[in-house]
Amino acid sequence: MPEPRAVRFRWAWWLLAYAALGLGLVGIVVPGLPTVPFVLLAAFAAARGSQRLHARLLADARFGPMIRDWQAQGAVSRRAKRLATLSMAVAGAIMLLTAPKPWMAGLGISCMAVVAIWLWRRPEPR
């Protein structure tokens, strides 16, 4: 039987799971908005708030392998790393061209650079 605290916050995990999944889906088409971290967060939250959603994410042809690799090994595929880096580069270029102040673009690009470094330091699936 689940502990009372877990049951009490189940709705919050459920809400976080669906919100993160929604942001991840938007990230597929919006440069600069990451998909992978949001889908992984959705799987993490769904495991605590919605077993049905968690099972659907694991069974999904696009997201399932990525989630299983992350859960088992903390690994991210080279293809996902390349796509994320390319998306961040495109977003950085857009920021450089459209930011009202150079420091604003610099702040965003710096954050994306930190994420890219972290991402490339993750192992790749075996």
C-alpha positions in Angstrom: 0.0 0.0 0.0 1.4 3.4 -0.9 2.4 5.7 1.9 -0.2 8.4 2.8 2.2 11.2 1.8 2.6 9.8 -1.7 -1.2 9.4 -2.2 -1.7 13.0 -0.9 0.5 14.5 -3.5 -0.4 12.1 -6.4 -2.5 14.9 -8.0 0.6 17.2 -8.1 2.8 14.5 -9.7 0.0 13.9 -12.2 -0.2 17.6 -13.0 3.5 17.9 -13.3 3.7 14.9 -15.6 1.1 16.2 -18.0 2.5 19.8 -17.9 6.0 18.5 -18.6 4.8 16.3 -21.4 2.9 19.2 -23.0 6.1 21.4 -22.9 8.1 18.5 -24.3 5.7 18.2 -27.2 5.8 22.0 -27.9 9.6 21.7 -27.8 9.5 19.4 -30.8 8.6 22.4 -33.0 9.9 25.4 -31.0 13.7 25.9 -31.3 15.3 26.5 -28.0 12.7 24.7 -26.0 14.1 21.3 -25.1 12.1 18.1 -25.6 14.2 15.4 -23.9 14.4 16.9 -20.4 10.6 17.6 -20.4 9.8 14.1 -21.5 12.1 12.6 -18.9 10.6 14.8 -16.2 7.1 13.7 -17.4 8.1 10.0 -17.0 9.6 10.7 -13.6 6.4 12.5 -12.4 4.1 10.0 -14.1 5.8 7.1 -12.3 4.6 8.8 -9.1 1.2 10.2 -10.2 -0.1 8.2 -13.2 0.9 4.6 -13.8 -1.2 4.7 -17.0 0.7 7.7 -18.4 4.0 6.2 -17.3 3.2 2.9 -19.1 2.1 4.8 -22.3 5.4 6.8 -22.3 7.5 3.7 -21.9 5.5 2.0 -24.7 5.8 5.0 -27.0 8.0 4.3 -30.1 9.6 7.7 -30.0 9.9 8.4 -26.2 10.1 4.9 -24.8 13.7 3.9 -25.7 14.9 7.3 -24.5 13.1 7.0 -21.2 14.3 3.4 -20.6 17.9 4.4 -21.4 17.7 7.3 -19.0 16.1 5.2 -16.2 18.5 2.3 -16.6 21.8 4.1 -17.3 21.4 7.9 -17.1 22.2 7.8 -20.8 21.3 10.0 -23.8 21.7 8.8 -27.4 24.2 10.6 -29.6 21.4 11.5 -32.0 19.4 13.2 -29.2 22.6 15.1 -28.2 23.2 16.2 -31.7 19.5 17.4 -32.2 19.5 19.2 -28.9 22.8 20.9 -29.7 21.6 21.9 -33.1 18.3 23.3 -31.7 20.2 25.3 -29.1 22.5 26.7 -31.8 19.5 27.8 -33.9 17.9 29.3 -30.9 21.2 31.1 -30.0 21.4 32.5 -33.5 17.8 33.7 -33.3 18.6 35.4 -30.0 21.7 37.1 -31.4 19.6 38.5 -34.2 16.5 39.5 -32.2 17.5 40.3 -28.6 17.0 44.0 -27.8 20.3 44.0 -25.7 23.4 41.9 -26.3 23.5 40.8 -22.7 20.1 39.2 -23.0 21.3 37.0 -25.9 24.5 36.3 -24.0 22.6 35.1 -20.9 20.4 32.7 -22.9 23.3 31.4 -24.9 25.3 30.9 -21.7 22.5 28.8 -20.2 22.3 26.7 -23.3 26.0 26.2 -23.4 25.9 24.9 -19.8 23.1 22.5 -20.7 25.0 21.4 -23.8 28.1 20.7 -21.8 26.1 18.7 -19.2 24.3 16.8 -22.0 27.5 15.8 -23.8 29.0 14.5 -20.5 26.1 12.0 -20.1 26.9 8.5 -21.2 25.5 7.0 -24.4 23.3 3.9 -24.2 25.1 0.6 -24.4 
